[in-house]
Amino acid sequence: MRHSTLAILMTICASPTVLAAGSAVDVTSRLDSSRLSLSQGIAQSEKEHGKAISAKFEMKGDVLMLSVYTAKAGLGRDAEHNELLELIGDSTQARWNPEIEVFADAEHLKRSAMQLTLVQSSRISLAEAVDKAQRSVQGKVYSAIPAVAGGAPMYDILVAMPDGSSKHVSVNGNTGSVGEK
């Protein structure tokens, strides 16, 4: 995949604004209504559904959803020999009870296979990257997507800041170093 295509895909996947019912709805403005953090959603997902390979809050209509992609068989198996899942559910309920989808369509399989490979290539997990970003920036992490920077795995983390802005934080998958964009 060419660098410009990857950059476009990362921008689309990580955008805090999602169209819902014909109007722009900002995910960051709804984060306070969530009953769990991104880290808690990752931890809950990993208890029964394998290693998390990406996670984000997103809007579905007017509902703030938490979506976590996992590799059911863990990081020791490649995408072809793994079960790639999405756990997605309303994050504003007292208990997050996500629906589980096993990916079978080409679009989701490609995306999740790429994410699995990047997490497998990293020395730190998605959960560790989110924790590092959370400790470095005083805001709410709302998206963590693995990517490539300079030929190395990294995590593109989005953080909602107290002033309403959004900040990009990158966590190097090999060293764990944190940088702001």
C-alpha positions in Angstrom: 0.0 0.0 0.0 1.4 3.4 -0.9 2.2 5.9 1.8 -0.5 8.4 0.7 -3.2 5.7 0.6 -2.3 4.6 4.1 -2.4 8.2 5.3 -5.8 8.7 3.8 -7.1 5.4 5.4 -5.7 6.4 8.8 -7.4 9.8 8.6 -10.8 8.3 7.7 -10.6 5.6 10.3 -9.4 7.9 13.0 -11.6 10.9 12.3 -13.5 12.1 15.4 -16.4 13.3 13.3 -18.8 10.7 11.9 -21.9 11.5 9.9 -25.2 10.4 11.5 -28.6 11.0 10.1 -27.3 13.7 7.8 -25.5 15.8 10.4 -22.0 15.8 11.8 -21.8 14.3 15.2 -18.5 14.7 17.1 -17.4 11.6 19.1 -15.3 13.7 21.4 -18.4 15.7 22.6 -20.0 12.4 23.7 -17.2 10.7 25.5 -18.3 11.9 28.9 -21.5 9.8 28.5 -19.4 6.6 28.2 -19.5 4.3 31.2 -16.0 2.8 30.4 -12.7 4.0 29.0 -11.0 2.7 25.9 -8.6 0.8 28.2 -11.4 -0.9 30.1 -13.1 -1.9 26.8 -9.8 -3.4 25.6 -9.4 -5.3 28.9 -12.9 -6.6 28.8 -12.6 -7.8 25.2 -9.3 -9.6 25.9 -10.7 -11.6 28.7 -12.8 -13.8 26.4 -12.1 -12.8 22.8 -8.4 -12.8 22.2 -5.8 -10.0 21.9 -7.0 -6.5 21.0 -5.6 -5.2 17.7 -7.5 -1.9 17.5 -10.1 0.0 19.4 -12.1 3.2 19.0 -15.3 5.0 20.0 -17.6 5.8 17.1 -21.1 7.1 16.5 -23.9 4.8 15.3 -26.7 7.2 14.7 -26.9 9.1 18.0 -25.4 6.3 20.1 -21.7 6.3 21.3 -20.4 2.9 20.5 -17.2 1.2 21.5 -15.6 -1.0 18.9 -12.7 -3.3 19.6 -11.1 -5.6 17.0 -9.6 -8.8 18.4 -7.6 -11.8 17.1 -9.4 -14.7 18.9 -6.4 -17.1 18.6 -4.0 -14.5 19.9 -0.9 -13.0 18.4 0.9 -16.3 17.8 -1.3 -17.1 14.8 -1.4 -15.3 11.5 -4.6 -13.8 10.1 -5.3 -16.8 7.9 -5.3 -19.2 10.9 -7.0 -16.8 13.3 -10.6 -15.6 13.9 -10.7 -11.8 13.5 -13.6 -10.2 15.4 -15.3 -6.9 16.1 -16.9 -6.4 19.5 -19.2 -3.4 19.3 -21.8 -2.0 21.7 -23.3 1.0 23.3 -20.8 2.4 25.7 -23.3 4.5 27.6 -25.1 1.5 29.2 -24.4 0.4 32.7 -22.8 -2.7 31.3 -21.0 -2.8 28.0 -22.5 -5.8 26.3 -21.1 -5.8 22.8 -22.3 -7.7 19.8 -19.7 -10.0 18.2 -19.1 -10.1 14.5 -16.7 -12.7 13.0 -15.2 -11.0 9.9 -16.0 -12.6 6.6 -16.1 -9.7 4.2 -13.0 -8.6 2.3 -12.9 -5.0 3.6 -12.8 -6.0 7.3 -10.5 -9.0 6.7 -8.0 -6.8 5.0 -8.1 -4.1 7.7 -8.0 -6.5 10.6 -5.2 -8.7 9.0 -3.1 -5.6 8.6 -3.7 -4.5 12.2 -2.9 -8.0 13.5 0.4 -8.0 11.6 1.4 -4.6 12.9 0.5 -5.6 16.5 2.5 -8.9 16.0 5.4 -6.8 14.8 5.3 -4.5 17.8 7.1 -5.1 21.1 4.3 -3.5 23.0 0.6 -4.3 23.0 -2.3 -2.1 22.0 -3.3 -1.9 25.7 0.3 -0.8 26.7 0.3 1.8 23.9 -3.0 3.3 25.1 -1.7 3.4 28.7 1.5 5.2 27.6 -0.5 7.7 25.6 -3.0 8.2 28.5 -0.1 8.9 30.9 1.6 11.4 28.5 -1.4 13.5 27.6 -4.1 14.7 30.1 -7.2 13.8 28.1 -9.4 10.9 27.1 -8.0 8.4 24.7 -10.8 7.5 22.1 -9.0 5.7 19.3 -6.0 3.4 19.0 -5.1 2.1 15.6 -1.9 0.4 14.6 0.0 1.9 11.6 3.4 2.2 10.0 5.8 5.1 10.4 9.3 5.1 8.9 9.0 1.4 8.2 8.3 0.5 11.8 5.1 -0.4 13.6 3.4 2.4 15.6 0.1 3.1 17.2 -1.9 6.2 16.1 -3.7 7.3 19.3 -6.4 10.1 19.4 -7.0 11.9 22.6 -9.9 14.2 23.4 -8.5 17.2 25.3 -10.3 19.1 28.1 -10.6 22.2 25.9 -12.6 20.2 23.3 -9.7 19.8 20.8 -8.3 16.5 19.7 -4.6 15.5 19.8 -2.8 12.9 17.8 -0.2 10.9 19.8 2.0 8.3 18.3 3.5 5.4 20.3 6.4 3.6 18.7 5.6 -0.1 18.6 9.2 -1.1 19.1 10.5 1.4 21.7 7.3 2.5 23.4 8.4 6.1 23.0 5.5 8.6 22.8 5.4 11.6 20.4 2.8 14.2 19.7 1.8 15.2 16.2 
